[in-house]
Amino acid sequence: MRLLVVGAAVAALLVPAAPAQAAAPGPKVVKIQKGALNPHKVRWLTARPHMRGVRVVWWSGVEPCTVLTRVAVKETRKTVRITLYEGSVKDAGMCVAMAIKKATYVRLKNPVGKRVIFDGAR
C-alpha cells in the first residue's frame, strides 16, 4: 500500500464540498386587505425605521385565513404607536395551523427621528 501525500490545495479539490445551505427566507411582505372578518390586534416583533416610515415584522398565519386588515398609527412628538389588526377573508375555507413571518411598511406623517416606537397591541 502506498501513501500519497498531496498539498492542501489539491486535497481541497479531492474533498467533496458541503451542500450549499439555503439562506433563511425573509418575512413575507404583505399589504392591507380591507373587509376581513373578526379583526383583532396582533403583537409585532420588530419595528425598524426606514426612510419616512417603519418596517414592521410579526408572526402570523397563512392567507387567506389570516390577513392584515388594518394598521392604526398614533404619532406624538415623543412616540409612535403602531397597532396591527388581522382577520380572515370571508369563505377562507379550511385553514392550516402554520406560523409564518410577515412584514409590512407603515408610512408616517413625519420621520421617526428620536421618537420611541410602541406596539399598540401590548
C-alpha positions in Angstrom: 0.0 0.0 0.0 1.4 3.4 -1.0 0.6 6.6 0.9 0.2 9.6 -1.4 1.0 13.0 0.2 -0.7 16.0 -1.5 -0.6 19.7 -0.9 -3.6 21.4 0.9 -4.8 23.0 -2.4 -5.0 19.6 -4.1 -6.6 17.9 -1.1 -9.3 20.5 -1.1 -10.2 19.5 -4.6 -10.5 15.9 -3.6 -12.9 16.5 -0.7 -16.5 17.0 -1.8 -17.9 20.3 -1.0 -20.6 20.6 1.7 -24.1 21.1 0.3 -25.0 24.7 -0.1 -27.2 25.9 2.7 -30.2 27.8 1.6 -30.4 31.3 3.2 -33.3 31.6 5.6 -36.1 33.3 3.7 -37.1 36.7 4.9 -40.6 37.7 6.1 -43.4 37.7 3.5 -44.2 41.3 2.7 -48.0 41.9 2.8 -50.4 44.8 2.3 -53.7 45.6 3.9 -56.7 43.6 2.8 -59.8 45.5 3.8 -63.0 43.8 4.9 -61.5 40.9 6.8 -63.8 39.2 9.3 -63.1 39.2 13.1 -60.3 41.8 13.2 -58.1 41.6 16.3 -54.9 43.2 17.5 -51.6 41.4 16.8 -48.3 41.9 18.6 -45.3 42.6 16.4 -41.7 41.5 16.8 -39.7 44.4 15.4 -40.3 47.9 14.0 -37.4 49.5 12.2 -37.4 53.0 10.9 -37.0 53.0 7.1 -36.9 56.3 5.2 -40.2 58.1 6.1 -41.8 55.1 7.7 -41.4 51.9 9.7 -40.9 48.3 8.6 -42.9 46.1 11.0 -42.4 42.3 11.3 -44.6 39.8 13.1 -45.6 36.2 13.3 -48.9 35.3 11.6 -50.9 32.5 10.0 -51.3 31.7 6.3 -53.5 33.6 4.0 -56.5 33.8 3.4 -57.2 32.5 6.9 -55.0 35.3 8.5 -54.6 38.6 6.7 -53.5 42.1 7.7 -56.7 44.1 7.7 -55.8 47.4 9.3 -52.8 49.4 10.7 -53.5 52.1 13.3 -50.8 54.7 13.8 -50.7 57.4 16.5 -47.9 59.9 16.3 -46.9 62.3 19.0 -43.7 64.4 19.5 -42.1 61.7 21.5 -43.7 58.4 20.4 -45.1 56.4 17.5 -47.7 53.8 18.4 -48.3 51.2 15.7 -51.2 48.7 16.1 -51.6 45.8 13.6 -55.0 44.2 13.1 -55.5 40.8 11.4 -58.7 38.9 10.4 -59.7 36.3 8.0 -61.2 36.5 4.5 -64.8 35.5 4.0 -65.1 31.9 2.8 -61.4 31.3 3.6 -62.1 27.6 3.7 -60.1 25.1 5.7 -57.1 26.7 7.5 -53.7 25.2 8.1 -52.2 25.9 11.5 -48.8 27.1 10.5 -46.9 30.2 11.6 -45.1 32.4 9.1 -43.2 35.7 9.5 -44.8 38.7 7.8 -43.7 42.2 7.2 -45.4 45.5 6.1 -44.3 49.1 5.6 -46.1 51.7 7.6 -45.9 55.2 6.3 -45.7 58.0 8.9 -46.5 61.7 8.7 -43.0 62.6 10.0 -39.8 60.6 10.1 -39.3 58.6 13.3 -36.2 60.5 14.4 -35.6 60.1 18.1 -39.1 59.1 18.9 -39.8 55.8 20.6 -41.9 53.2 18.7 -44.5 51.2 20.7 -46.6 48.2 19.9 -50.3 49.2 20.3 -51.3 45.5 20.9 -49.2 45.3 24.2 
